[in-house]
Amino acid sequence: MWHSPTVRTSLGFVVLAIACTFLADFRISAHDPWGELGRLLLGVVQPDFTAVDYLGEAILRTLAFAFVGVGLGAAAGMLLALVFRHRTVRTLCAFVRAIHELFWALIFLQFFGLHPLTGVLAIALPYAGVFAKVYAEILEETDPEPSRILPHGTGVISALAYTRISQAWPHLVSYTAYRLECGLRSSAVLGFVGIPTLGFYLDSSFSQGQYATVGALLLLFYGLIATLKLWVRPRLLPLYLLAAPFLLGSGLPIRWQNVSRFFTEDIVPAPLRRGEGLDGLLPWLGELLADQALPGIWNTLILTQVALVVTGLLTLALYPLASRHFSNRLSGALGHTLLVILRSTPEYLLAFILLQLWGPSMLPAVVALAIHNGGIIGHLIGRRSNAIALRPDAPRGVERYAFELTPRLYGPFLAFLFYRWEIIMRETAILGILGIATLGFYVDSAIQEIRFDQALILIVITALLNIGVDILARHLRARLRLRHTATSEP
């Protein structure tokens, strides 16, 4: 067992994460962290729903941005999936999905301002890249035989609809529903950059110490996610999509000269704007790399590796909550509810709350990333365990966990964990906006100081880093022969 490639790879990641902990900052610097946590929990237990003047608006805006952004992303993703075989399309999709929604929002804010278009495009653009990749994989897994028996002269669209799409339809619908849940989380988080969704009101309520209102907002958000399957019905979806654009709000008018200036001046490197040419550009780039990019990359990598391993350990501890082999009806329902809460809480939102409670360090980021991603993978692995049939005399308790189920689930567990690796790194970078010195910290600082040329280069570096980790993860999955299909996408 100890000589198996999966175990050796796992131990290698654990050793690397332990080494990274000695280089990371995990201090708790808040004056009264546990007292603050207690007051927050009290606010959740005793929420204040009386602020109806903006709670309803926050919910509607969150839903509106999610439906419009995901709807546009899914439509564009399907079109791109049909031509995904072309290298140019694959490269473009990899690049746009490697940039977090908040980074896209920060970019669009510079020339659209606080206009609904900023929030819609911030969700739609990266989601289009994700949809294109996953839709293409789902379509590729369909049986090609029906397309060979179509009558001669059948149109391309008709052939596609009656062969590949008809076969893949249940998987396409299932994945799109999952991405809508993700869209709700993304929509809420956009509030932290000024878009009037739930995150905006959470930020303002937290800064004023109104924990009862924070509790009400959190409970409303969890309620939206938990009841998603009840109110998002196929027959109601067209109505939601038609109504959503009218609920986005008006925002500030777009000044199109800002768009022109952004592309012709703002993102042009300062030495080139000053006419210094390469003689000025190279030192400028070197200083940017030494002072901002390299420290940001270093901290992003350290935080990602620790969060990845902690996510894995938490997943192994959580998956029995969703497994029928360890629970009865009552405990299974409670375990499912807990996992819904964990996976429904956006990493950025949880990290924001923990930073307020514990002070600025990498600890809140690691805990936030592990809780959210551990909840997602724990749910998926627990569901996978339910398909395993145990013999009548199978052991119970710890022995069942250690010797019967975990060895059989370890391959899918690693496949899902490696898939989330790139996502964890993308989230790690964006958490820098909260003050942690990852790449997002330097991006946000550059934007605040109106140095958009530097911000754009740092965002591109972030995207390339994410693409590199995604390539490495796919290589490891292939080398270890870990099966991960589009239809089981987490």
C-alpha positions as CSV (number, residue, x, y, z in Angstrom):
1,M,0.0,0.0,0.0
2,W,2.7,2.5,1.0
3,H,4.4,2.0,-2.4
4,S,1.3,2.9,-4.4
5,P,1.7,6.0,-6.6
6,T,-1.4,7.7,-5.1
7,V,-0.1,7.3,-1.5
8,R,3.4,8.5,-2.4
9,T,1.9,11.5,-4.2
10,S,-0.4,12.3,-1.3
11,L,2.5,12.0,1.2
12,G,4.5,14.4,-1.0
13,F,1.8,17.0,-0.9
14,V,1.5,16.6,2.9
15,V,5.2,17.1,3.4
16,L,5.2,20.1,1.1
17,A,2.3,21.6,3.0
18,I,4.0,21.1,6.4
19,A,7.1,22.8,5.0
20,C,4.9,25.7,3.8
21,T,3.4,26.2,7.3
22,F,6.9,27.3,8.6
23,L,6.9,30.0,5.9
24,A,3.3,31.2,6.5
25,D,1.8,33.7,8.9
26,F,-0.9,32.0,11.1
27,R,-1.0,34.5,14.0
28,I,-4.3,35.6,15.6
29,S,-3.8,39.3,16.2
30,A,-7.4,40.4,17.1
31,H,-8.0,41.8,20.6
32,D,-10.9,39.6,21.5
33,P,-11.3,37.0,18.7
34,W,-13.5,34.5,20.6
35,G,-15.7,37.2,22.0
36,E,-16.3,38.6,18.5
37,L,-17.0,35.0,17.3
38,G,-19.5,34.6,20.2
39,R,-21.3,37.8,19.2
40,L,-21.5,36.7,15.6
41,L,-23.0,33.3,16.6
42,L,-25.5,35.1,18.8
43,G,-26.4,37.3,15.8
44,V,-27.0,34.1,13.7
45,V,-29.2,32.6,16.5
46,Q,-31.0,35.9,17.1
47,P,-31.2,37.4,13.6
48,D,-32.8,40.8,12.9
49,F,-35.1,40.5,9.9
50,T,-36.6,44.0,10.5
51,A,-34.3,45.7,8.0
52,V,-36.8,44.9,5.2
53,D,-36.0,48.1,3.5
54,Y,-32.9,46.7,2.0
55,L,-33.0,42.9,2.7
56,G,-35.5,42.3,0.0
57,E,-33.6,44.5,-2.5
58,A,-30.4,42.7,-1.6
59,I,-32.0,39.3,-2.3
60,L,-33.5,40.4,-5.6
61,R,-30.3,42.0,-6.9
62,T,-28.3,38.9,-5.9
63,L,-30.7,36.7,-7.8
64,A,-30.9,39.0,-10.8
65,F,-27.1,39.2,-11.3
66,A,-26.8,35.4,-10.9
67,F,-29.5,34.6,-13.4
68,V,-28.4,37.1,-16.1
69,G,-24.7,36.4,-15.6
70,V,-25.1,32.6,-15.6
71,G,-27.6,32.7,-18.5
72,L,-25.3,34.7,-20.7
73,G,-22.3,32.5,-19.7
74,A,-24.2,29.3,-20.5
75,A,-25.4,30.6,-23.9
76,A,-21.9,31.7,-24.9
77,G,-20.4,28.6,-23.4
78,M,-22.6,26.3,-25.5
79,L,-21.6,28.2,-28.7
80,L,-17.9,28.0,-27.8
81,A,-18.2,24.3,-26.9
82,L,-19.2,23.5,-30.4
83,V,-15.8,24.9,-31.7
84,F,-13.8,23.9,-28.6
85,R,-11.6,21.6,-30.6
86,H,-9.8,24.6,-32.0
87,R,-6.6,25.5,-30.0
88,T,-7.4,29.2,-30.2
89,V,-10.8,28.7,-28.6
90,R,-9.4,26.4,-25.8
91,T,-6.7,28.9,-25.0
92,L,-9.1,31.8,-24.9
93,C,-11.5,29.9,-22.6
94,A,-8.6,28.8,-20.3
95,F,-7.5,32.4,-20.0
96,V,-10.9,34.0,-19.2
97,R,-11.9,31.3,-16.7
98,A,-8.5,31.6,-14.9
99,I,-9.3,35.1,-13.9
100,H,-11.6,35.4,-10.8
101,E,-15.0,37.2,-11.1
102,L,-13.8,39.8,-8.6
103,F,-10.8,40.6,-10.8
104,W,-13.1,41.0,-13.8
105,A,-15.3,43.2,-11.7
106,L,-12.4,45.4,-10.7
107,I,-11.4,45.7,-14.4
108,F,-15.0,46.6,-15.6
109,L,-15.4,49.1,-12.8
110,Q,-12.7,51.2,-14.3
111,F,-14.7,52.0,-17.5
112,F,-18.3,51.0,-16.7
113,G,-18.3,52.2,-13.1
114,L,-21.1,51.0,-10.7
115,H,-23.3,50.0,-13.7
116,P,-25.2,46.7,-13.8
117,L,-23.1,45.7,-16.8
118,T,-20.0,45.5,-14.5
119,G,-21.6,42.8,-12.4
120,V,-23.2,40.9,-15.3
121,L,-20.0,40.7,-17.3
122,A,-17.9,39.9,-14.3
123,I,-19.9,36.7,-13.9
124,A,-20.7,35.9,-17.5
125,L,-17.2,36.1,-18.9
126,P,-15.4,33.6,-16.7
127,Y,-18.5,31.4,-16.6
128,A,-18.5,31.3,-20.4
129,G,-15.0,29.8,-20.3
130,V,-16.0,27.2,-17.7
131,F,-19.2,26.3,-19.5
132,A,-17.4,25.9,-22.8
133,K,-14.9,23.4,-21.3
134,V,-17.4,21.3,-19.4
135,Y,-20.1,21.4,-22.1
136,A,-17.5,20.3,-24.7
137,E,-16.4,17.4,-22.4
138,I,-20.0,16.3,-21.8
139,L,-20.8,16.3,-25.6
140,E,-17.6,14.4,-26.3
141,E,-18.7,11.6,-24.0
142,T,-21.9,11.0,-25.9
143,D,-22.3,7.9,-28.2
144,P,-21.3,8.9,-31.8
145,E,-23.4,6.1,-33.3
146,P,-26.7,8.0,-33.8
147,S,-25.0,10.6,-35.9
148,R,-23.9,7.9,-38.4
149,I,-27.4,6.8,-39.2
150,L,-28.9,10.3,-39.9
151,P,-30.5,10.7,-43.3
152,H,-28.3,12.4,-45.9
153,G,-28.7,16.2,-46.0
154,T,-29.7,16.6,-42.3
155,G,-28.7,20.1,-41.2
156,V,-25.9,20.6,-38.7
157,I,-28.1,22.1,-36.1
158,S,-30.8,19.4,-36.4
159,A,-28.1,16.7,-36.3
160,L,-26.5,18.2,-33.2
161,A,-29.9,18.6,-31.4
162,Y,-31.2,15.0,-32.1
163,T,-27.9,13.2,-31.5
164,R,-25.3,14.7,-29.1
165,I,-27.4,17.3,-27.3
166,S,-30.4,14.9,-26.8
167,Q,-28.1,12.3,-25.2
168,A,-26.2,14.9,-23.1
169,W,-29.3,16.9,-22.0
170,P,-29.6,15.5,-18.4
171,H,-25.9,16.1,-17.7
172,L,-26.1,19.6,-19.3
173,V,-29.1,20.5,-17.2
174,S,-27.5,19.1,-14.0
175,Y,-24.2,21.0,-14.5
176,T,-26.0,24.2,-15.4
177,A,-28.1,24.0,-12.2
178,Y,-24.8,23.5,-10.2
179,R,-23.3,26.6,-11.9
180,L,-26.4,28.6,-11.0
181,E,-25.6,27.8,-7.3
182,C,-22.1,29.0,-8.0
183,G,-23.5,32.1,-9.7
184,L,-25.5,33.0,-6.6
185,R,-22.3,32.8,-4.5
186,S,-20.4,34.9,-7.1
187,S,-23.2,37.4,-7.2
188,A,-23.2,37.8,-3.4
189,V,-19.4,38.3,-3.3
190,L,-19.5,41.0,-6.0
191,G,-21.1,43.2,-3.3
192,F,-17.7,43.6,-1.7
193,V,-16.6,45.7,-4.6
194,G,-19.7,47.9,-4.5
195,I,-22.3,46.0,-6.6
196,P,-25.5,46.2,-4.5
197,T,-25.9,42.5,-3.7
198,L,-25.8,40.6,-0.4
199,G,-22.1,41.1,0.0
200,F,-22.4,44.8,0.0
201,Y,-24.8,44.9,2.9
202,L,-22.9,42.2,4.7
203,D,-19.8,44.4,4.5
204,S,-21.5,47.5,5.7
205,S,-23.4,45.6,8.5
206,F,-20.2,43.9,9.7
207,S,-18.2,47.2,9.8
208,Q,-20.9,48.7,12.0
209,G,-21.0,45.7,14.4
210,Q,-24.6,44.9,13.5
211,Y,-24.2,41.1,14.0
212,A,-28.0,40.5,14.2
213,T,-28.3,41.9,10.7
214,V,-25.3,39.9,9.5
215,G,-27.0,36.8,10.9
216,A,-30.2,37.6,9.0
217,L,-28.3,38.1,5.7
218,L,-26.4,34.9,6.2
219,L,-29.5,32.9,6.9
220,L,-31.3,34.4,3.9
221,F,-28.4,33.4,1.7
222,Y,-28.3,29.8,3.1
223,G,-32.0,29.6,2.6
224,L,-31.7,30.6,-1.1
225,I,-29.1,27.9,-1.7
226,A,-30.8,25.2,0.3
227,T,-34.2,25.7,-1.5
228,L,-32.7,26.2,-5.0
229,K,-34.3,23.0,-6.3
230,L,-37.7,23.9,-5.0
231,W,-38.1,27.3,-6.7
232,V,-35.9,26.9,-9.8
233,R,-38.2,24.8,-11.9
234,P,-37.7,24.2,-15.6
235,R,-41.1,25.8,-16.4
236,L,-40.3,28.9,-14.3
237,L,-36.8,29.4,-15.6
238,P,-37.9,31.4,-18.7
239,L,-39.9,33.7,-16.5
240,Y,-36.8,34.2,-14.2
241,L,-34.6,34.9,-17.1
242,L,-37.0,37.5,-18.6
243,A,-37.6,39.3,-15.3
244,A,-33.9,39.3,-14.1
245,P,-32.6,42.1,-16.4
246,F,-35.3,44.4,-15.0
247,L,-34.2,43.8,-11.4
248,L,-30.5,44.7,-11.9
249,G,-31.1,48.4,-11.1
250,S,-29.9,51.4,-13.2
251,G,-26.6,52.4,-11.6
252,L,-24.5,55.2,-12.9
253,P,-24.5,56.0,-16.6
254,I,-21.6,54.6,-18.7
255,R,-19.1,57.1,-19.9
256,W,-17.8,55.6,-23.1
257,Q,-14.7,57.9,-23.1
258,N,-13.5,56.0,-20.0
259,V,-13.6,52.8,-22.0
260,S,-11.5,54.3,-24.8
261,R,-9.1,55.9,-22.4
262,F,-8.7,52.6,-20.5
263,F,-7.5,50.7,-23.6
264,T,-5.5,53.5,-25.2
265,E,-3.8,55.0,-22.1
266,D,-4.5,53.4,-18.7
267,I,-3.2,49.9,-19.4
268,V,-0.3,51.0,-21.5
269,P,2.9,50.6,-19.4
270,A,4.0,54.0,-18.0
271,P,7.4,54.0,-19.7
272,L,5.8,53.6,-23.1
273,R,3.3,56.4,-22.3
274,R,6.2,58.6,-21.5
275,G,8.0,57.6,-24.7
276,E,10.9,55.9,-23.0
277,G,10.7,52.7,-25.1
278,L,12.4,49.5,-24.1
279,D,15.1,51.3,-22.1
280,G,12.5,52.4,-19.6
281,L,10.2,49.4,-20.0
282,L,12.6,46.7,-18.9
283,P,13.7,48.3,-15.6
284,W,10.0,49.1,-14.9
285,L,9.0,45.4,-15.5
286,G,12.0,44.2,-13.3
287,E,10.9,46.4,-10.4
288,L,7.3,45.2,-10.8
289,L,8.4,41.6,-10.7
290,A,10.8,42.0,-7.8
291,D,8.6,44.1,-5.6
292,Q,5.1,42.8,-6.3
293,A,4.8,39.8,-8.6
294,L,7.3,37.5,-7.0
295,P,6.3,38.1,-3.4
296,G,2.6,37.7,-4.5
297,I,3.4,34.5,-6.3
298,W,5.3,33.1,-3.4
299,N,2.6,33.8,-0.8
300,T,-0.1,32.6,-3.2
301,L,1.7,29.2,-3.7
302,I,2.4,28.8,0.0
303,L,-1.2,29.5,1.0
304,T,-2.6,27.3,-1.8
305,Q,-0.6,24.3,-0.8
306,V,-1.5,24.5,2.8
307,A,-5.2,25.1,2.0
308,L,-5.2,22.1,-0.5
309,V,-3.9,19.6,2.1
310,V,-6.2,20.9,4.8
311,T,-9.1,20.7,2.4
312,G,-8.2,17.0,1.7
313,L,-8.0,16.2,5.4
314,L,-11.3,17.9,6.1
315,T,-12.9,16.1,3.2
316,L,-11.9,12.7,4.6
317,A,-13.4,13.7,7.9
318,L,-16.6,15.0,6.4
319,Y,-17.7,12.6,3.7
320,P,-19.2,10.1,6.2
321,L,-21.8,12.8,7.0
322,A,-23.2,12.3,3.5
323,S,-22.8,8.5,3.4
324,R,-25.6,6.0,4.1
325,H,-23.0,3.6,5.4
326,F,-22.4,5.7,8.5
327,S,-25.8,7.4,9.2
328,N,-29.5,6.9,9.7
329,R,-32.3,9.1,8.4
330,L,-31.9,11.7,11.1
331,S,-28.2,11.9,11.3
332,G,-28.0,11.8,7.5
333,A,-30.3,14.8,7.2
334,L,-28.3,16.7,9.8
335,G,-25.1,15.8,8.0
336,H,-26.5,16.9,4.7
337,T,-27.6,20.2,6.1
338,L,-24.1,20.9,7.6
339,L,-22.5,20.1,4.2
340,V,-24.9,22.4,2.4
341,I,-24.0,25.2,4.8
342,L,-20.2,24.6,4.3
343,R,-20.3,24.4,0.6
344,S,-22.7,27.2,0.2
345,T,-20.6,29.7,2.0
346,P,-18.3,31.6,-0.5
347,E,-14.7,31.4,0.5
348,Y,-14.3,35.2,0.1
349,L,-17.3,35.8,2.5
350,L,-16.0,33.4,5.1
351,A,-12.5,34.7,4.9
352,F,-13.9,38.2,5.3
353,I,-15.7,37.2,8.5
354,L,-12.8,35.4,9.9
355,L,-10.4,38.2,9.2
356,Q,-12.7,40.5,11.2
357,L,-12.6,38.0,14.1
358,W,-9.0,36.9,14.1
359,G,-7.1,39.7,12.5
360,P,-5.0,39.8,9.2
361,S,-3.0,36.6,8.6
362,M,-3.1,33.6,6.4
363,L,-5.1,31.5,8.9
364,P,-8.6,32.9,8.0
365,A,-7.8,32.2,4.3
366,V,-6.8,28.6,4.9
367,V,-9.8,27.9,7.1
368,A,-12.2,29.6,4.6
369,L,-10.8,27.7,1.6
370,A,-10.8,24.4,3.5
371,I,-14.3,24.7,4.8
372,H,-15.9,25.6,1.4
373,N,-14.0,23.2,-0.7
374,G,-14.0,20.4,1.9
375,G,-17.8,20.8,2.0
376,I,-18.1,20.4,-1.8
377,I,-15.8,17.4,-2.1
378,G,-17.1,15.8,1.1
379,H,-20.6,15.9,-0.4
380,L,-19.5,14.4,-3.7
381,I,-17.4,11.6,-2.1
382,G,-20.2,10.8,0.4
383,R,-22.6,10.6,-2.5
384,R,-20.1,8.4,-4.4
385,S,-19.9,6.1,-1.3
386,N,-23.6,5.4,-1.5
387,A,-23.2,3.5,-4.7
388,I,-20.8,1.0,-3.0
389,A,-22.4,-2.2,-1.9
390,L,-20.9,-3.7,1.2
391,R,-21.0,-7.4,2.0
392,P,-23.4,-8.4,4.9
393,D,-20.5,-9.1,7.3
394,A,-18.6,-5.9,6.6
395,P,-17.1,-4.3,9.7
396,R,-18.6,-1.2,11.2
397,G,-17.4,2.1,12.7
398,V,-13.8,3.0,12.2
399,E,-12.9,-0.3,10.5
400,R,-15.6,0.3,7.9
401,Y,-14.2,3.8,7.3
402,A,-10.5,2.9,7.2
403,F,-10.6,-0.5,5.5
404,E,-13.8,-0.8,3.5
405,L,-14.8,2.6,2.1
406,T,-11.9,5.0,2.1
407,P,-9.5,2.8,0.1
408,R,-12.2,2.4,-2.6
409,L,-13.0,6.1,-2.6
410,Y,-9.4,7.4,-2.5
411,G,-9.0,7.6,-6.3
412,P,-12.1,9.7,-6.9
413,F,-11.2,11.8,-3.8
414,L,-7.8,12.7,-5.3
415,A,-9.4,13.4,-8.7
416,F,-11.8,15.9,-7.2
417,L,-9.1,17.4,-5.0
418,F,-6.8,17.9,-7.9
419,Y,-9.6,19.4,-9.9
420,R,-10.2,21.9,-7.0
421,W,-6.5,22.7,-6.9
422,E,-6.7,25.4,-9.6
423,I,-9.9,26.8,-8.1
424,I,-8.3,27.0,-4.6
425,M,-5.3,28.9,-6.1
426,R,-7.7,31.3,-8.0
427,E,-9.5,32.0,-4.7
428,T,-6.2,32.3,-2.8
429,A,-5.1,35.1,-5.2
430,I,-8.4,37.0,-4.9
431,L,-8.3,36.8,-1.1
432,G,-5.5,39.3,-1.3
433,I,-8.1,42.0,-1.7
434,L,-8.9,41.4,2.0
435,G,-5.4,42.3,3.0
436,I,-3.5,39.0,2.7
437,A,-0.3,39.5,0.7
438,T,-1.2,37.2,-2.2
439,L,-1.3,38.4,-5.8
440,G,-4.8,40.0,-5.3
441,F,-3.3,42.3,-2.6
442,Y,-0.9,43.8,-5.1
443,V,-3.6,44.0,-7.9
444,D,-6.0,45.8,-5.5
445,S,-3.2,48.2,-4.4
446,A,-2.3,49.0,-8.0
447,I,-6.0,49.7,-8.8
448,Q,-6.4,51.9,-5.7
449,E,-3.4,53.9,-6.7
450,I,-4.7,54.2,-10.3
451,R,-1.8,52.2,-11.7
452,F,-3.9,50.1,-14.1
453,D,-0.9,49.1,-16.2
454,Q,0.7,47.3,-13.3
455,A,-2.7,45.8,-12.2
456,L,-3.3,44.3,-15.6
457,I,0.2,42.7,-15.7
458,L,-0.4,41.2,-12.2
459,I,-3.8,39.9,-13.3
460,V,-2.3,38.2,-16.4
461,I,0.4,36.7,-14.1
462,T,-2.3,35.4,-11.9
463,A,-4.2,33.8,-14.8
464,L,-1.0,32.2,-16.2
465,L,-0.2,30.8,-12.7
466,N,-3.7,29.3,-12.5
467,I,-3.4,27.8,-16.0
468,G,0.0,26.2,-15.0
469,V,-1.5,24.6,-11.9
470,D,-4.5,23.3,-13.9
471,I,-2.1,21.7,-16.4
472,L,-0.1,20.1,-13.6
473,A,-3.3,18.8,-12.0
474,R,-4.5,17.3,-15.2
475,H,-1.0,15.7,-15.7
476,L,-1.2,14.1,-12.2
477,R,-4.7,12.8,-12.8
478,A,-3.6,11.2,-16.0
479,R,-0.4,9.8,-14.5
480,L,-2.2,8.3,-11.5
481,R,-5.1,7.2,-13.8
482,L,-7.6,9.1,-11.7
483,R,-11.0,9.1,-13.4
484,H,-12.7,12.4,-13.5
485,T,-15.4,13.0,-16.0
486,A,-17.4,16.1,-16.9
487,T,-20.6,14.5,-15.7
488,S,-19.2,14.3,-12.2
489,E,-17.8,17.8,-12.2
490,P,-17.8,19.3,-8.7
